[in-house]
Amino acid sequence: MRRLILLLVCFVFAATALNAQPAPDTGDEDPPMMQLRGIMEDIPLGEMIQLTAEYQKIKFLYDPKRVTGNVTIVAPREGVPVPPTAMFSVLQTFLKQFRLILAPFGEDTAQSVRFYEIIPAAEAITQSKDVILLDDLATWTDTTADFVTLVVNLKYAEANAVRGALQNLTTRQGGVVNPIAGINSLIIADYSYNIRRLAQIINLMDQPPRSPRLEVINVDNIDAEELATAVNNLLTQRTQLMQAIPRRPGSPEDETLVRIEVAPYVNAIMVTGYDSGIELVRDLVAKLDIPIPGATTTGKIHYYQCKNVQALDLSTVLNDVLGSGLPSNQPGVPGQPGVVGANDANAPVIVPDEGTNSLLVIATPNDFNEIQKVIDKLDVRRPQVMIEAAILEVTDDDDFQFGVEVATVDGFANESSEPRASFGTSFGFSEIVDSSGVPIGTGGGVPAGRNPIFGQGGLLTLNKGTAFDIPLLVRFLKTQADTNVLQQPMLITNDNEQATIEIQTEIQLVQFTQGTNSDVTSAGEFVEAGITMNVTPQISQDGYITLELDLDITNFTGESATPGVSPPRQRRRVTTFVTVPDASTVVVGGLKSSTSSKTVSKIPLLGDIPLIGELFKSQRTVERRTNLYIFLRPKILKDANFDDYKDLSLEKLRQAERDTAKMETPQKTDFYKSAYDDFTRKDNPPPGTPERHFDYQGLKKKD
C-alpha cells in the first residue's frame, strides 16, 4: 500500500507540474502523466487494475482470488513519464507476469457494456475476440501483449511441415493448428508480439519451389541479339570470378546459372533457369536496355542520306575502318576491348546507293551509333580553294648566217673536147645550171654557170660575162626573235580534291603514200601540245595551303621534216608539294636556259687561211635564251554562304563582258542578262540557310 501511495504521489506531482486536470479525458493539451522513478517494490496488482480503470475509463471483471500478487518496477532515477493512455499497455505487461490476459467482451452501447475479463492465459486460445485472416505476413507489425488469432494461407510450403516447425516456438499459452486436410493454411493463436516473430519464420519457409523455369523478357531500346550477347558476356565474367573464390563444403550449387536465347520474330530474350538467376538477368536487362545516347534509329537496317560527300567515297572509307576493327560498345573478354570487324559474323555491312547518294547500313543500334560518330566527322562541307596560275615564258633567239661562194666558170659552155680545169665552192646559196638556166639536178644540160638561190637575208653577186657567170656570191642573214607567252589558268576545287585543267593545241599529221601513177595524200593521227595542270589543295592550320602540283607544259618547236612524222616538241614538267600562305602569290617553278651553237662549213686548207679563208667557207651562229616562270596564288573561299565565291564570279562575269564588248549578238545579250539576274534574284536564298534545305525525296523545298 505504501508503494502505491508513492506511485500516486509521483503521478499527482507530475500532473501538477504540467498544470493538468486530474481527469485524463478533460481534453487538455498536456494530460497528466505518471512518473516511474527508481525502484518501486511490492506494487499490488489489484491497485494497478484500479488505477488503469480510473484513468483509461474502462471496466474490468475478474476474480480477486485468482488475481493476486505484487509487482516490482525498476526505472531510472530521473524518472520516465508514462502517459495515461499507455496505462492499458502497462497493465497488460503486469498481467503477463502472472500468466493472465485481458479478454474483451460486450460493447458500450445503450443495451450493452464493454468489459475486459481478466482470465488465465491457458484459456486465451478460446477467448480471443477477433480472428484475423492475413495473406501478407509482412504487414503484421503489432508488438503489443494482445492475444490474437490469425489464419495464414501458405503459397508454397506444406502446412503440416510449417506447423511442426512452429509448434515449439509459441508461448505456452499459444498454439498452431492445421484446421482441415487439403487446405494449405494455419491457425495461430498467441501474443501479438510473438506472432510477429512467427510471421518472419513463415516467410522464410514459404518460398517457391527450387526448379528451373522459362521467362521471356521484352527488349525495348536495343537489339535483342546484341543484348543477349552482352548479358552472356557479363554472366561469363561473373562465373569466372565466382570460381576463383573457394566454396565452403556443403554449400549449395550456384542457382544464378541461366541459359539465354533470342526469341524468334520479336525483340525479346528467353531466359531458362532458377528464380535467382532470372532475377539477376532482369536486373542486368533493366540497366542495359536504355535508350542509346545519340541513336536516331532502332533495328538493324539504317538509312543515311549523305549531305556533303559522295556515298561511294564515304562507304569505301567506312569499310576500310571496319576492316581494321571499329571500337564497339559490346563487352568482350576481360582486358580486351570489343571490336566489330570483317572477321565478326555480325559485322556491319555498308552499301552505297549512288542514285540517291545515300548509305544503307546493316548493323545493330550500338554499332550504328559508333558508325554514326565517324560519319558525322566525315560528312562535312569542305571549304573550297580558288587556284590562279600564271605561266610566263620569255624566249630570245639570235641567228646569224654568213657565207661566200666562189667559182671559175670560164669555158663551161665550150664544146671543145680539150680538157679544162674549173674550181668553185658551194654552200647552198646557188645552183649550177645549163645555158638555158635549168638546174643540172632537175634535168639540165651542160653546166654553163650558176643561178643564185634567193631567200631570206642579203645576197651579193659578182657577174662575169653572161648572167650565169657568177664567180663570187656572198650571203648574210641575222634573225632575232623575241617571244613572250603568258597563260593564266584558274580553277576552283574542294579541299583535298584534285582538280585538272587542260589547254591543248592539236595538229593532224599528213601522210604521203607513193602510188604507181600518182602520190596519195591521207590524214594521219592527231598530236597535241599544251598545258595540263593537276593540283590538289589541302588546307592546314593557321590558313596555310599545301598544294600537290603536277604541271606538264609541251609546245611545238618547228615544222616536221618528214611527212607523217610529228613535229619536234619541247616538254617541261613540274611536280612538287608546296605550302603556300592563303591569298599569297608564290613562284613554284622557274627555268632559265641558254643555248649557243656555231656551224662552220669550209674548204680544207683554203678556209683556214687568215682573211682569205673567209672566201672559202660558210658559218652560222645561233643563240637561244629561254626564261620560264610558274606562279601560283591559292585563295581559301571561307564564307559559309559562298558570298566570296559569288563576288568572284560576278567580277569575272563583268571582265568577260568587257572583253567581248565588240561582239554584238542576240545570244550574248541574252546570256549576260540572265547571268546578272542570277546575282540579283531575291527568291534564291544563299547556301547554308534553312530556306536552302531541300527534301531530296520529295524534290521540293521544306517550308
C-alpha positions in Angstrom: 0.0 0.0 0.0 2.9 2.3 0.8 4.4 1.8 -2.8 1.1 2.5 -4.4 0.7 5.7 -2.5 4.3 6.7 -3.6 3.3 5.9 -7.2 0.2 8.1 -6.9 2.2 10.9 -5.3 4.6 10.8 -8.3 1.7 10.8 -10.7 0.0 13.8 -9.0 3.3 15.7 -8.7 3.8 15.3 -12.5 0.3 16.4 -13.2 0.7 19.5 -11.0 4.0 20.4 -12.7 2.2 20.3 -16.0 -0.8 22.3 -14.9 -3.1 19.4 -15.8 -6.5 18.5 -14.5 -6.9 15.2 -12.5 -9.3 13.6 -15.1 -7.5 12.2 -18.1 -10.2 12.9 -20.6 -10.6 16.7 -20.0 -9.2 17.4 -23.4 -6.3 19.5 -22.2 -3.3 19.7 -24.4 -1.0 18.2 -21.7 -2.8 15.4 -19.9 -1.4 14.3 -16.5 1.3 11.6 -16.7 2.6 9.1 -14.2 6.3 9.2 -13.4 8.2 5.9 -12.9 11.3 6.7 -10.8 13.9 4.5 -9.2 12.9 1.1 -7.6 9.3 0.7 -6.7 8.6 -2.6 -4.9 5.6 -4.6 -4.0 3.0 -2.7 -6.1 -0.3 -4.7 -5.7 -1.7 -6.0 -9.0 -5.2 -5.1 -7.9 -4.3 -1.5 -7.3 -2.8 -1.2 -10.8 -6.1 -2.5 -12.2 -7.9 0.1 -10.2 -5.6 2.9 -11.4 -5.9 1.8 -15.1 -9.7 1.7 -14.8 -9.7 5.2 -13.4 -7.5 6.9 -15.9 -8.5 4.8 -19.0 -12.2 4.9 -18.2 -12.6 1.2 -18.8 -14.2 -1.6 -16.8 -12.6 -4.8 -15.6 -14.1 -8.1 -14.5 -12.0 -10.6 -12.5 -12.0 -12.9 -9.5 -9.9 -11.4 -6.7 -8.9 -14.8 -5.5 -7.3 -15.6 -8.9 -5.8 -12.1 -9.5 -3.3 -11.6 -6.7 0.3 -10.7 -6.3 2.7 -7.7 -6.2 4.9 -6.2 -9.0 8.3 -4.5 -8.7 9.2 -1.8 -11.2 12.8 -0.6 -11.7 13.1 2.8 -13.6 15.8 5.4 -14.0 16.2 7.7 -11.0 15.5 10.8 -13.1 12.1 9.3 -14.0 10.3 8.0 -17.0 6.9 9.7 -17.9 4.1 7.3 -18.7 1.0 9.0 -20.3 -2.4 7.8 -19.0 -3.2 6.4 -22.5 -0.4 3.9 -22.0 -1.7 2.6 -18.7 -3.7 -0.2 -20.5 -0.4 -1.5 -22.1 1.4 -1.3 -18.8 -1.4 -3.3 -17.2 -1.1 -5.9 -19.9 2.6 -6.2 -19.1 1.8 -6.7 -15.4 -0.8 -9.3 -16.1 1.6 -11.3 -18.3 3.9 -11.7 -15.3 1.1 -13.7 -13.7 0.0 -15.6 -16.9 -3.1 -13.5 -17.1 -4.7 -11.8 -20.1 -7.4 -9.3 -20.9 -10.3 -10.8 -22.9 -12.8 -8.1 -24.1 -16.5 -8.8 -24.4 -19.5 -6.7 -25.0 -19.8 -3.1 -26.5 -20.5 0.2 -24.9 -24.0 0.8 -26.3 -27.4 1.6 -24.9 -28.1 -2.1 -24.4 -24.6 -3.4 -23.6 -21.5 -2.6 -21.6 -17.9 -3.4 -22.6 -15.8 -5.3 -20.0 -12.3 -6.7 -20.0 -12.3 -10.0 -18.3 -9.0 -11.0 -16.6 -8.6 -14.7 -17.2 -5.7 -17.2 -17.1 -3.7 -17.3 -20.4 -4.3 -21.0 -20.7 -7.9 -20.1 -21.5 -6.9 -17.4 -24.0 -6.9 -19.6 -27.1 -10.6 -20.0 -26.7 -11.3 -16.4 -25.6 -9.6 -14.1 -28.2 -12.1 -11.7 -29.6 -11.1 -11.4 -33.3 -10.0 -13.8 -35.9 -7.7 -12.1 -38.5 -7.2 -13.5 -42.0 -3.7 -12.5 -43.1 -2.3 -13.1 -46.6 0.8 -10.9 -46.3 2.6 -11.7 -43.1 5.0 -8.7 -43.7 2.0 -6.3 -42.9 1.7 -7.6 -39.3 3.5 -5.1 -37.2 1.6 -5.3 -33.9 4.0 -5.9 -30.9 1.6 -5.4 -28.0 0.7 -8.1 -25.4 -2.7 -8.6 -27.0 -3.7 -12.2 -27.6 -4.8 -12.7 -31.2 -5.8 -15.5 -33.6 -4.5 -15.4 -37.1 -5.4 -17.5 -40.2 -2.4 -17.7 -42.6 -2.7 -19.0 -46.1 0.6 -20.6 -47.4 1.6 -20.2 -51.0 4.3 -22.8 -51.5 5.2 -24.6 -48.3 3.2 -27.6 -46.9 1.1 -26.6 -43.9 1.9 -29.7 -41.7 5.7 -29.1 -42.2 5.4 -25.5 -41.2 3.2 -26.3 -38.2 5.7 -28.9 -37.0 8.5 -26.2 -37.2 6.4 -23.6 -35.3 4.8 -25.8 -32.6 7.7 -25.4 -30.2 8.2 -21.7 -30.9 4.9 -20.5 -29.5 4.4 -19.4 -25.9 2.9 -22.0 -23.5 -0.5 -20.3 -23.9 -0.4 -20.2 -27.7 -0.6 -22.8 -30.4 -0.5 -23.6 -34.1 -3.3 -25.7 -35.8 -3.7 -27.1 -39.3 -7.5 -26.9 -39.5 -8.6 -29.0 -42.5 -6.7 -31.6 -44.5 -6.2 -30.4 -48.1 -6.4 -26.7 -47.2 -2.9 -25.3 -47.1 -3.3 -22.8 -44.2 -2.6 -22.5 -40.5 -4.4 -21.1 -37.4 -2.0 -19.4 -35.0 -3.1 -18.1 -31.5 -0.6 -16.3 -29.4 0.6 -13.0 -28.1 0.8 -10.4 -30.8 4.5 -9.7 -30.3 5.3 -13.4 -30.7 3.1 -13.8 -33.8 5.2 -11.2 -35.5 8.3 -13.4 -34.9 6.5 -16.4 -36.2 5.4 -14.5 -39.3 9.0 -13.8 -40.2 9.9 -17.5 -39.9 6.9 -18.5 -42.1 8.1 -16.0 -44.8 11.4 -17.7 -44.9 9.9 -21.2 -45.1 7.1 -20.3 -47.6 9.3 -20.0 -50.7 8.7 -21.1 -54.3 10.0 -24.5 -55.3 13.6 -24.6 -56.5 13.0 -25.8 -60.1 14.1 -24.1 -63.3 11.5 -22.2 -65.4 11.3 -20.2 -68.7 10.7 -16.5 -68.8 10.5 -14.1 -71.7 11.9 -10.6 -71.2 11.0 -7.9 -73.7 13.7 -5.6 -75.0 12.6 -2.0 -75.8 15.6 0.1 -76.8 18.4 -2.0 -78.3 18.7 -5.2 -80.4 17.8 -8.4 -78.5 20.6 -10.3 -80.1 23.1 -7.7 -79.0 21.7 -7.6 -75.5 21.8 -11.4 -75.2 25.5 -11.3 -76.2 26.2 -8.6 -73.7 24.4 -10.3 -70.8 26.1 -13.7 -71.6 29.5 -12.0 -71.6 28.8 -10.3 -68.2 27.5 -13.6 -66.7 30.6 -15.4 -68.0 32.8 -12.9 -66.3 30.8 -13.3 -63.1 31.1 -17.0 -63.2 34.9 -16.8 -63.7 35.1 -14.5 -60.7 32.9 -16.8 -58.6 35.0 -19.8 -59.5 38.1 -18.0 -58.2 36.5 -17.9 -54.7 36.8 -21.3 -52.8 33.4 -22.8 -52.0 32.6 -23.9 -48.4 32.0 -27.6 -48.0 28.2 -28.4 -48.3 27.3 -25.0 -49.8 24.5 -25.2 -52.5 25.2 -25.0 -56.2 25.0 -21.6 -57.9 21.4 -21.1 -58.8 22.1 -18.0 -60.9 23.3 -20.0 -63.9 20.9 -19.4 -66.7 20.6 -20.0 -70.5 19.8 -17.0 -72.6 18.4 -17.2 -76.2 16.9 -14.7 -78.6 13.2 -15.1 -79.0 12.2 -15.5 -82.7 10.2 -12.8 -84.6 10.1 -10.4 -81.6 12.7 -8.2 -79.9 12.9 -10.2 -76.7 15.2 -12.8 -75.0 14.2 -16.1 -73.4 15.8 -17.0 -70.1 15.8 -20.5 -68.6 16.9 -21.0 -65.0 16.1 -20.7 -61.3 14.4 -17.6 -59.9 17.6 -16.1 -58.6 19.2 -16.3 -62.0 16.2 -14.9 -63.8 16.0 -12.0 -61.4 19.7 -11.4 -61.9 19.1 -11.3 -65.7 16.2 -9.0 -65.2 18.3 -6.6 -63.2 21.0 -6.6 -66.0 18.4 -6.0 -68.7 17.0 -3.1 -66.8 20.4 -1.5 -66.6 21.4 -2.2 -70.2 18.1 -1.8 -72.1 18.2 2.0 -72.0 17.9 4.5 -74.9 21.3 4.8 -76.7 22.6 8.3 -76.5 22.7 9.9 -79.9 20.9 7.0 -81.6 18.3 8.1 -84.1 17.0 4.7 -85.3 16.3 1.3 -84.0 16.5 -2.1 -85.5 19.3 -3.4 -87.8 18.7 -1.6 -91.1 19.6 2.1 -91.1 19.4 4.7 -93.9 21.7 7.7 -94.1 21.5 10.5 -96.6 24.9 11.9 -97.4 24.9 15.7 -97.2 28.3 16.9 -98.4 30.3 13.9 -99.7 29.8 11.1 -102.2 28.2 8.0 -100.8 30.6 5.7 -102.7 33.7 7.5 -101.2 32.2 7.5 -97.7 31.4 3.8 -97.9 34.9 3.0 -99.0 36.4 4.8 -96.0 34.0 3.2 -93.5 34.6 -0.3 -94.9 38.3 0.3 -94.6 37.8 1.3 -91.0 35.6 -1.7 -90.3 38.2 -4.0 -91.8 40.8 -2.9 -89.3 38.3 -3.1 -86.4 35.9 -0.4 -85.2 35.6 0.1 -81.4 32.3 -1.3 -80.2 30.2 -0.9 -77.0 29.7 -4.6 -76.7 31.5 -6.1 -73.7 34.2 -8.6 -74.6 36.8 -10.7 -72.9 38.2 -9.0 -69.8 41.1 -6.9 -70.6 40.3 -6.9 -74.4 38.1 -4.1 -75.8 35.3 -5.1 -78.0 35.6 -4.5 -81.7 33.4 -5.1 -84.8 35.3 -6.0 -87.9 35.4 -8.1 -91.0 36.1 -11.3 -89.1 32.9 -10.8 -87.0 29.9 -12.8 -88.2 27.7 -9.9 -87.1 30.0 -7.2 -88.6 28.2 -4.2 -90.0 27.5 -4.1 -93.8 27.7 -0.7 -95.6 26.3 -0.4 -99.1 26.3 2.9 -101.1 23.4 3.9 -103.4 24.9 6.3 -105.9 21.5 7.2 -107.4 20.3 8.8 -104.1 23.8 9.4 -102.7 22.9 7.6 -99.5 24.2 4.7 -97.4 22.4 1.6 -96.3 23.9 0.2 -93.1 23.0 -3.2 -91.7 24.2 -3.1 -88.1 23.0 -3.3 -84.5 21.9 0.1 -83.0 25.0 0.1 -80.8 27.4 -0.4 -83.8 25.4 2.0 -85.9 25.8 4.6 -83.2 29.6 4.2 -83.4 29.5 4.4 -87.2 27.3 7.5 -87.0 30.0 9.2 -84.9 32.5 8.6 -87.7 30.1 9.7 -90.4 29.4 13.0 -88.5 33.1 13.7 -88.7 33.5 12.8 -92.4 30.3 14.1 -94.0 31.0 17.8 -93.6 31.1 20.5 -96.1 34.7 21.1 -97.2 36.0 24.6 -97.9 36.8 25.5 -101.4 40.1 26.8 -102.8 40.5 29.0 -105.8 43.9 28.5 -107.6 45.2 31.0 -110.1 48.2 30.1 -112.1 50.4 32.3 -114.3 52.8 30.6 -116.7 55.2 33.2 -118.3 57.7 32.1 -121.0 60.2 34.6 -122.5 62.2 33.4 -125.5 65.1 35.4 -127.2 66.5 33.9 -130.4 69.6 35.3 -132.3 70.5 33.5 -135.6 73.4 34.9 -137.7 74.4 33.4 -141.1 77.4 34.4 -143.4 78.9 32.6 -146.4 80.8 33.1 -149.6 80.7 31.0 -152.8 83.4 31.5 -155.5 83.8 29.7 -158.9 85.7 29.8 -162.1 83.3 29.2 -164.9 85.4 30.0 -168.0 84.8 27.5 -170.7 81.9 25.8 -169.1 79.9 26.1 -172.3 82.7 25.4 -174.7 82.1 22.3 -176.7 85.8 21.8 -177.4 87.0 18.4 -176.5 90.0 19.7 -174.8 90.0 19.2 -171.1 89.7 22.3 -169.0 90.0 22.8 -165.2 87.4 24.6 -163.1 87.1 25.4 -159.4 84.4 26.6 -157.1 82.7 26.4 -153.6 79.1 25.6 -152.9 77.3 26.2 -149.5 73.7 26.1 -150.8 73.5 29.7 -151.9 73.3 28.9 -155.6 72.9 26.0 -158.0 74.7 25.0 -161.2 72.5 25.5 -164.3 73.0 25.0 -168.1 73.0 27.7 -170.7 69.1 27.9 -170.5 69.1 28.4 -166.7 67.8 24.8 -166.0 69.4 23.4 -162.8 71.6 20.4 -163.6 69.9 18.4 -160.7 66.5 18.7 -162.3 67.3 17.7 -165.9 69.5 20.5 -167.2 72.2 20.1 -169.9 75.9 21.0 -169.9 76.8 23.2 -167.0 77.1 26.8 -168.1 77.1 28.8 -164.9 75.4 29.5 -161.5 71.9 30.7 -160.6 71.6 32.3 -157.2 69.0 30.9 -154.7 67.2 33.8 -153.3 65.9 33.5 -149.8 65.9 35.4 -146.5 68.8 37.7 -145.9 71.1 39.7 -148.1 72.7 38.3 -151.3 75.7 39.9 -153.2 76.8 38.5 -156.6 79.7 39.4 -158.9 79.0 38.5 -162.6 81.3 37.9 -165.4 80.1 37.6 -169.0 76.6 36.1 -169.2 74.1 36.3 -166.5 75.0 32.9 -165.2 78.7 33.5 -164.9 78.9 34.3 -161.2 82.5 34.0 -160.0 81.6 35.4 -156.5 78.4 35.2 -154.3 78.1 36.4 -150.7 75.1 35.7 -148.5 74.5 37.1 -145.0 71.4 36.8 -142.6 70.8 37.7 -139.0 67.5 36.6 -137.4 66.3 37.9 -134.0 63.1 36.6 -132.4 61.6 37.7 -129.0 58.7 35.7 -127.8 56.6 36.3 -124.7 53.9 33.8 -123.7 51.6 34.4 -120.7 48.9 31.8 -119.8 46.7 32.3 -116.8 44.6 29.2 -116.0 42.3 29.4 -113.0 40.2 26.7 -111.3 38.2 26.1 -108.1 38.1 22.8 -106.2 37.2 21.4 -102.8 39.7 20.9 -100.0 41.6 17.7 -100.6 40.0 17.2 -104.0 42.1 17.0 -107.2 41.3 19.5 -110.0 42.6 19.3 -113.6 42.8 22.0 -116.2 44.0 21.2 -119.7 44.8 23.6 -122.6 45.9 21.8 -125.7 46.7 22.5 -129.3 46.1 19.6 -131.7 47.5 19.2 -135.2 46.8 16.4 -137.7 49.7 14.8 -139.5 49.5 14.4 -143.3 50.8 11.1 -144.7 52.0 10.7 -148.3 51.8 7.3 -150.0 53.6 6.9 -153.3 51.4 5.1 -155.8 52.0 3.7 -159.2 50.5 6.5 -161.2 50.3 9.3 -158.6 51.0 10.1 -154.9 48.2 9.7 -152.4 47.7 12.1 -149.5 45.8 10.9 -146.4 45.0 12.3 -143.0 47.1 10.8 -140.1 46.8 10.8 -136.4 46.5 13.9 -134.2 49.3 15.1 -132.0 48.9 17.7 -129.3 50.8 20.1 -127.2 49.8 22.5 -124.5 49.4 22.7 -120.7 48.0 20.1 -118.3 47.8 21.1 -114.6 46.7 18.7 -111.9 46.5 20.3 -108.4 45.2 19.0 -105.1 44.9 21.6 -102.3 45.0 20.7 -98.6 44.1 23.4 -96.1 46.3 23.2 -93.0 46.2 25.1 -89.7 46.7 28.8 -89.5 45.4 29.4 -93.0 48.2 27.7 -94.9 47.5 25.6 -98.0 49.6 22.6 -99.1 49.4 22.1 -102.9 50.2 18.9 -104.7 51.1 20.2 -108.1 51.7 18.3 -111.4 52.2 20.8 -114.3 53.1 19.5 -117.7 54.0 22.0 -120.5 54.6 21.0 -124.1 54.9 23.1 -127.2 55.9 22.6 -130.9 59.3 24.0 -131.7 59.3 23.7 -135.5 57.9 22.0 -138.6 58.0 18.3 -139.3 60.9 17.5 -141.6 59.3 14.3 -142.9 55.6 13.8 -143.9 53.6 11.8 -141.4 56.1 12.4 -138.6 55.2 14.5 -135.6 57.0 17.9 -135.5 59.5 18.4 -132.8 58.1 19.2 -129.4 59.6 20.6 -126.2 58.3 19.3 -122.8 58.7 20.7 -119.3 57.2 19.2 -116.2 57.0 20.4 -112.6 55.9 18.0 -109.9 56.0 19.4 -106.3 54.5 19.7 -102.9 54.5 23.3 -101.7 52.9 25.1 -98.7 51.5 28.5 -99.6 50.1 31.2 -97.4 46.4 31.9 -98.1 45.9 34.5 -100.9 49.7 34.9 -101.5 51.4 34.7 -104.9 54.5 32.5 -104.9 56.7 31.1 -107.6 56.8 27.3 -107.7 58.9 26.7 -110.7 61.4 28.6 -112.8 63.7 27.6 -115.7 66.4 29.7 -117.3 68.1 28.1 -120.3 70.6 29.4 -122.8 71.9 27.6 -125.8 74.6 28.7 -128.3 75.8 26.9 -131.4 78.2 27.8 -134.2 78.3 25.8 -137.5 81.2 26.4 -140.0 81.4 24.8 -143.5 84.7 25.4 -145.3 87.1 24.2 -147.9 90.0 22.4 -146.3 93.2 24.4 -146.1 91.9 27.3 -148.0 89.3 28.0 -145.4 91.9 28.1 -142.7 94.0 30.9 -144.4 93.6 34.2 -142.4 91.3 36.7 -144.1 91.4 35.0 -147.4 89.9 31.9 -145.9 86.6 33.8 -145.3 86.1 33.4 -149.1 86.1 29.7 -148.9 83.7 29.0 -146.0 80.1 29.5 -144.6 79.2 29.9 -141.0 76.1 30.1 -138.9 75.8 31.2 -135.2 72.6 30.5 -133.2 71.9 31.7 -129.7 68.7 31.0 -127.8 67.7 32.2 -124.3 64.5 31.0 -122.6 63.1 32.0 -119.2 60.1 30.1 -117.8 58.3 31.2 -114.7 55.3 29.5 -112.9 53.4 31.4 -110.3 50.5 30.2 -108.1 48.1 32.1 -106.0 45.7 29.9 -103.9 42.9 31.5 -102.0 40.5 29.9 -99.5 36.8 30.7 -100.0 35.8 30.9 -96.4 32.3 32.3 -96.4 29.8 29.8 -95.2 27.2 31.1 -97.6 29.6 31.3 -100.6 29.4 35.1 -100.8 33.1 35.4 -101.7 32.5 32.9 -104.5 29.6 34.9 -105.6 31.6 38.2 -105.7 34.4 36.5 -107.6 32.0 35.1 -110.2 30.4 38.5 -110.6 33.8 40.1 -111.1 34.8 37.5 -113.8 31.5 38.0 -115.5 32.0 41.7 -115.8 35.5 41.1 -117.1 34.2 38.7 -119.7 31.6 41.3 -120.8 34.3 43.9 -121.3 36.5 41.5 -123.3 33.6 40.7 -125.6 32.3 44.3 -125.9 32.9 44.3 -129.7 30.8 41.1 -130.1 27.2 42.1 -130.7 25.0 39.0 -131.0 21.5 38.3 -129.5 22.9 35.2 -127.8 25.5 37.3 -126.0 22.9 39.8 -124.8 20.6 37.1 -123.5 23.4 35.3 -121.7 24.6 38.4 -119.8 21.1 39.5 -118.9 20.2 36.1 -117.4 23.6 35.8 -115.7 23.2 39.2 -114.0 19.6 38.2 -113.0 21.1 35.2 -111.1 23.1 37.6 -108.9 20.1 39.8 -108.1 17.4 37.2 -107.7 15.5 37.6 -104.4 14.0 34.2 -104.3 17.3 32.4 -104.3 18.4 32.0 -100.6 22.1 31.7 -100.0 23.6 28.3 -99.3 23.8 27.3 -95.6 20.4 28.9 -94.7 17.4 26.9 -93.6 15.4 28.1 -96.7 18.1 26.4 -98.9 17.4 22.9 -97.5 15.8 20.6 -99.9 13.8 17.4 -99.4 15.6 15.3 -102.0 13.0 12.5 -101.8 10.1 14.9 -102.3 12.1 17.1 -104.7 10.8 20.3 -103.0 12.0 22.9 -100.6 11.0 22.5 -97.0 8.6 25.2 -95.7 
